Amino acid sequence: MWDDERQLNAAAATLALMAIVALGYAGVAWLVRQPAFAFREVVVTTPLVHANGAYLEAVVRSELSGTFFTLDLTRARQALAQVPWVRAAGLRRQWPRRLEIEIEEHAPLARWNDAGLVNTRGEVFVADWNGELPQFTGPPGASAAMTARFRDWSAVVGPLDLTPTKLSAGPVMVDTAARRAYLNGDELSLTHREFDLLAYLVSHAGKAYTKAELLRRVWGWDFGDSSTVTVHVRRLREKIEADPSDPKLVLTVPRTGYLFAGDFTGDRA
């Protein structure tokens, strides 16, 4: 080979071509990472209903690294999907330095067990929600089937307007439409929050709730002083218990919280 000038020339040309390709690749790789191609504008194109815009922006700034050419779209979608209320995210690059983000949010349908929510697709997710929702309770993986059954049931009873307005448990009756409460037929004088607390406990009679859960579900607070619940329970007992020091209706459950004793019934208006 070393005596064959033609073969030597061909080998030299091949090596030169390989060197040019390698240099070209390195040059392109260096070029596409330059700040000149960094995203100057990141825009969320869909209006946000539940997701926190500031939190979303913080994730964008910390996680969406790369330039127009080097951004890892799969990793970016996965990072955005971890933001509470975000079900899915779509990303679209617009030349020269604009990134558009389309957010699909979860639509809440019901509460799931103790801390989760179920969306309208039957998927479980975790996010803060202070509004009223029906309660789903079931084992892992059952949310989709329960959502389907709930839709079937709603389609049947929806036209009948069977919304509970009068809730009863034991000697207590709560009229949520009129915001009045009665003990053995006698009307109780309750503050706004005392009424809300009693109505919630009566409508979930037999189930214990922690102070934190009651703060979230009755007060709508994600954080707060749990003694607020203790004070309102004490005041409620003073108004509905024969002996507040030995309660028979609003019971304390050790190491858990409170429950309302009795079987719940809901009269239809």
C-alpha positions in Angstrom: 0.0 0.0 0.0 2.8 2.4 1.0 4.3 2.0 -2.5 0.9 2.7 -4.2 0.6 6.4 -4.8 -3.1 6.1 -5.8 -4.0 4.3 -2.5 -2.1 6.8 -0.5 -3.9 9.7 -2.1 -7.3 8.0 -1.5 -6.4 7.4 2.2 -5.3 11.0 2.6 -8.4 12.3 1.0 -10.6 10.1 3.2 -8.8 11.3 6.4 -9.1 14.9 5.3 -12.8 14.5 4.7 -13.3 12.9 8.1 -11.4 15.8 9.7 -13.6 18.3 7.9 -16.8 16.5 8.9 -15.6 16.3 12.6 -14.7 20.0 12.6 -17.9 20.9 11.0 -19.9 18.9 13.5 -18.0 20.5 16.4 -18.5 23.9 14.9 -22.3 23.4 14.5 -22.5 22.0 18.1 -20.7 25.0 19.4 -22.8 27.4 17.4 -26.3 26.1 18.4 -25.4 26.5 22.0 -24.5 30.2 21.8 -26.5 32.8 23.6 -27.6 34.3 20.3 -30.0 31.4 20.0 -31.3 31.4 23.6 -35.0 31.9 24.0 -35.7 35.6 24.6 -39.5 35.2 24.9 -41.4 32.4 26.7 -45.2 32.7 26.4 -48.0 30.6 27.9 -50.6 30.8 25.2 -53.5 29.3 27.2 -55.3 31.2 30.0 -54.7 29.6 33.4 -57.7 28.8 35.6 -56.1 26.9 38.5 -52.4 26.6 38.0 -50.2 29.2 39.7 -48.7 31.5 37.0 -45.7 32.5 39.2 -44.9 28.9 40.1 -45.1 28.0 36.4 -42.8 30.8 35.5 -40.3 29.7 38.1 -40.3 26.2 36.6 -39.8 27.6 33.2 -36.8 29.6 34.3 -35.2 26.8 36.3 -36.0 23.7 34.2 -36.2 24.8 30.5 -32.5 25.1 29.8 -31.2 25.1 26.3 -31.4 27.2 23.1 -33.8 27.1 20.2 -31.9 24.1 18.8 -30.9 22.3 22.0 -33.9 22.4 24.2 -35.0 18.9 25.3 -38.7 19.1 24.6 -39.5 15.8 26.4 -37.7 16.8 29.5 -39.4 20.2 29.4 -42.8 18.7 29.1 -42.1 16.4 32.0 -40.9 19.3 34.2 -44.0 21.3 33.5 -46.3 18.4 34.1 -45.1 18.3 37.8 -46.6 21.7 38.4 -49.9 21.4 40.4 -53.0 21.5 38.2 -51.0 20.9 35.0 -52.2 17.7 33.3 -50.1 18.1 30.2 -48.0 20.7 28.4 -47.2 21.3 24.8 -44.2 23.3 23.6 -43.7 24.9 20.2 -40.5 26.7 19.1 -41.0 29.8 17.0 -38.0 31.2 15.1 -35.9 32.9 16.0 -36.1 32.9 19.9 -39.7 32.4 21.0 -41.0 29.4 22.9 -44.8 28.9 23.2 -46.2 26.8 26.0 -49.8 25.4 25.9 -51.1 24.1 29.2 -53.9 21.6 29.7 -55.2 21.8 33.3 -57.0 19.2 35.4 -60.7 19.8 35.6 -61.7 18.7 39.2 -64.7 16.3 39.5 -64.4 14.9 43.0 -62.2 14.5 46.0 -60.2 11.3 46.2 -59.7 9.6 49.6 -58.1 11.9 52.1 -55.8 14.2 50.1 -56.3 13.7 46.3 -58.6 14.9 43.6 -60.1 13.2 40.6 -60.4 15.0 37.3 -63.1 14.6 34.7 -61.1 11.9 33.0 -61.0 9.8 36.1 -57.3 10.5 36.8 -56.1 11.1 40.4 -53.9 14.2 41.0 -52.9 16.3 44.0 -53.6 20.0 44.2 -55.2 22.5 46.6 -58.9 23.0 46.2 -61.2 24.9 48.6 -64.5 24.4 46.7 -67.2 21.9 47.3 -66.8 18.5 45.5 -68.3 15.1 46.0 -66.2 12.6 47.9 -64.8 9.5 46.1 -63.3 6.8 48.3 -61.7 3.7 46.9 -58.5 1.6 46.4 -55.7 2.6 44.0 -56.7 2.3 40.4 -60.5 2.5 41.0 -60.9 6.2 40.2 -61.7 5.7 36.5 -64.4 3.2 37.1 -65.9 5.3 39.9 -65.9 8.4 37.6 -67.8 6.4 35.0 -70.4 5.2 37.6 -70.7 8.8 38.9 -71.4 10.1 35.4 -74.1 7.4 34.8 -75.7 8.2 38.2 -75.6 11.9 37.5 -77.3 11.5 34.1 -80.1 9.6 35.8 -80.7 11.9 38.9 -79.6 15.2 37.4 -83.0 16.1 35.9 -84.7 15.3 39.2 -83.0 18.1 41.1 -82.1 15.8 44.0 -79.6 18.1 45.7 -79.6 17.6 49.5 -80.7 20.7 51.4 -81.8 19.2 54.7 -79.1 17.2 56.5 -79.8 15.2 59.6 -77.8 13.1 62.1 -79.1 12.2 65.5 -81.1 15.0 67.0 -79.6 17.7 64.7 -81.1 18.9 61.5 -79.3 21.4 59.2 -81.1 23.2 56.4 -78.3 24.4 54.1 -80.6 26.3 51.8 -82.0 28.5 54.6 -78.8 28.3 56.7 -80.7 27.2 59.8 -79.9 24.4 62.3 -82.2 22.7 64.7 -81.7 20.5 67.8 -84.7 18.3 68.6 -86.8 20.7 66.6 -85.6 23.9 68.3 -83.6 26.4 66.2 -80.0 26.9 67.2 -78.3 30.3 67.3 -75.1 29.8 65.4 -72.4 32.1 64.0 -71.6 31.8 60.3 -68.6 29.6 60.9 -70.3 27.5 63.6 -73.1 26.7 61.1 -70.5 25.7 58.4 -68.7 23.5 60.8 -71.9 21.8 62.0 -73.2 21.3 58.5 -69.9 19.7 57.4 -69.8 17.4 60.4 -73.4 16.4 60.1 -73.1 15.7 56.4 -70.1 13.4 57.1 -71.5 11.9 60.3 -69.5 8.9 61.6 -66.3 10.0 59.8 -63.4 11.5 61.8 -61.5 14.5 60.5 -58.3 16.0 61.7 -58.1 19.7 62.6 -56.0 20.3 59.5 -58.7 18.7 57.3 -61.4 20.8 58.9 -59.4 24.0 58.5 -59.0 23.2 54.8 -62.6 22.0 54.1 -64.6 24.3 56.3 -62.4 27.4 56.5 -60.7 27.0 53.2 -57.3 27.4 54.7 -54.3 25.4 53.7 -52.3 26.7 56.6 -53.5 28.1 59.9 -53.7 27.8 63.7 -55.5 24.5 64.5 -56.7 26.0 67.8 -59.3 27.8 65.7 -61.0 24.5 65.2 -60.7 23.6 68.9 -62.4 26.9 69.9 -65.3 26.5 67.4 -65.8 22.9 68.5 -66.0 24.0 72.1 -68.5 26.7 71.3 -70.5 24.3 69.2 -70.7 21.8 72.0 -71.9 24.5 74.4 -74.9 25.0 72.1 -75.8 21.4 71.1 -74.6 19.1 74.0 -76.6 18.5 77.1 -73.2 18.4 79.0 -70.4 20.0 77.0 -67.8 18.4 79.2 -69.2 14.9 78.3 -70.1 15.3 74.6 -72.4 12.7 72.9 -72.7 14.4 69.5 -69.4 16.0 68.5 -66.9 13.5 69.7 -63.1 13.7 70.1 -61.2 10.9 68.4 -57.8 10.4 70.1 -54.8 11.1 67.9 -57.2 11.9 65.0 -59.6 14.8 65.5 -63.4 15.1 65.6 -66.5 13.3 64.3 -70.2 13.7 64.6 -72.0 10.7 66.1 -75.1 9.4 64.4 -76.4 8.2 61.0 -76.6 10.8 58.3 -79.8 11.2 56.3 -80.4 13.8 53.5 -83.9 15.0 52.8 -84.6 16.3 49.3 -86.1 19.7 48.9 
